[in-house]
């Protein structure tokens, strides 16, 4: 037998191929991320722009002005976390009043559902802090750097003294507004007058310094740099809003039937003779959009419903002599069925909207009634765990309790305490007739309750403490147990 050919068992080395040229490698590389393009929103005026600025002024007057309002001898709105008291004008709330915060959150959620069902992202377009502060920062940017075309030229041009001056001035103004915003935010938790004095002496606590700068730089970053990226990528509302929309929700809509085919033309030209629609393809609706979308492509999740495109389109229609409303607030059903405004609004107020409104109204009324009938003090009863029950002089069985009385009124109150529930049950003779609790303060008092020996069988018996304010007559009734030993 002949041996196999040795060439069959030869090991052939693998020679590495020369690397491809850099240009070829770049051509084969696929980026997983879209390059961010800076958006330069153009200024616009119109009905929706005016409403947006009304909401800017209203929200900021409330936010910046509220901490400076006085109510009696204190700040009108103050959340004193150290003392665990929350002052809202005439109300003094304790952590035990958490139910009101729950109610407020439910009202906010239902309001969001209602507004979204009626007219889409109204909150986003007009009252969201991201939108409001972006609008303020854009106004500062326009005043210092100029309108859209001037800002583009400034960014694309080389660095010069003028560019440094304008950019530096803009960022200085942004930082000033941002830090004032952070200072105001902390002023809701520390009396703002005291906070201002501490700031001038630079004697603020570490947590106050942290939150002033943290909130300030968050405002500076979000409104100055991230802007539409917060709305498009970070805000969860943009992702689940479609679940609250339907075909009868008012949204910013482009009238495709009327606008297409689009094309440029002179003002005197007859669009019908040119086989053109009403859209002159000026792209101004894209230039004014704060998120940089083209509304002519239909509803997109990036649209915040601000109506800027509708305002600028109406100005173009006025100049061309065409009817307004090529871009407007309308519904998908109204556009498809060519409904009138009256028919559109009749369908907007559909059953789900009426249900949201009814539930929201009922919860608001319940909250107001609860606040109006709220007792101006609270009581917690805690049994003394050191002494369960004991027999004292006179053959009396005695239980000891600790009562925490929280005075939510802004005046000193005297509270009278009695115990009921068993025959012969009474407070020890040496107890105070009434306990003083200073305004908006809490006090622990030790209460000794006595029962004649054979007045009740051995075991645990339900009793009630009745606490009455001598000044207001308000009364609180709290349940506890009295132990009779065997």
Secondary structure, DSSP 8 states (H G I E B T S, - for coil): -----GGGG------------HHHHHHH---SS------------SHHHHHHHHHHHHHHHHHHHHTT-EETTEESEEEETTTTEEEETTEEEEGGGHHHHHHHHHHHHHHHHHHHHHHSSHIIIII-HHHHHHHHHHHHHHHHH-SHHHHHHHHHS---HHHHHHHHHHHHHHHHHHHHHHHHHHTTTTTHHHHHHHHHHT---HHHHHHHHHHHHHHHHIIIIITHHIIIII-THHHHGGGG--TTS-EEEE-HHHH-S-----TTS-TTTTT--S-----HHHHS-TT---GGG---TT-----HHHHHHHHHHHHHT--S-SEEEE-HHHHHHT--HHHHHHHHS-HHHHHHHHHHHHHHHHHHHHHHT--SEEEEEEE-SS-S-EEETTTEEEEEEEEEEEE-SSS-EEEEEEEESSTT-EE-TTS-SSEEE-TT-EEEEEEEEEEETTSS-SEEEEEEEEEEETTT--EEEEEEEEEE--
